[in-house]
């Protein structure tokens, strides 16, 4: 079994940097929030008593809900992680700093509930750590985000979302070289076939003044089906300058 950080670094973070409360599935999401969840979150929510009362249980076949609820139960009560995803979305949309911080800390508490009850080697841990990374990025606790995302990449190298998110954290820190390096690492792991990695490489290349490379990554991302307006506009503006 791999030695993971949940009993050291993450535990320290949760006790000293978060004042949130884990909400689990004691709340009713909006229909838009429900559909924003990955399917397994929708299925697990449909299995809860809360969903029985508010009617969401009708949206997922019972057999699917039962199946995913059992899987989630074996992975630290994965529905706590799902609740954290909603609070992350709410935090990123909030305008008031105090509300944003409260929601981000609440998301950390939600996700940590699952982290502390999940086997170190479970692939679900990779999902949980990326969610924590989003929260720490939102709180501008960039060093915490860098530490846990790098640890996730070491333990779950095929989980590409960690590379993308870590590159955004490095860009927030204005460390473009590190952002490019981690994206190139993710590009190698994905055999050059991840559209988001190529898109982000294009964005970083523009910032680094590598317009030729940026166009190449843009072409690859477009071929892989990634929406291109932001990167295309960025390249045009850089060329005009």
Secondary structure, DSSP 8 states (H G I E B T S, - for coil): ----STTTHHHHHHHHH------TT-S---HHHHHHS-HHHHHHHHTSHHHHHHSGGGGS-HHHHHHHHHHHHTTT-HHHHHHHHHHHHHHHH--SHHHHHHHHHHHHHHHHHHHTTS-TT-THHHHHHHHHHHHHHHTT-HHHHHHHHHHHHHH-TT-THHHHHHHHHHHHTT-HHHHHHHHHHHHHHTTT--HHHHHHHHHHHHHTT-HHHHHHHHHHHHHTT---HHHHHHHHHHHH-
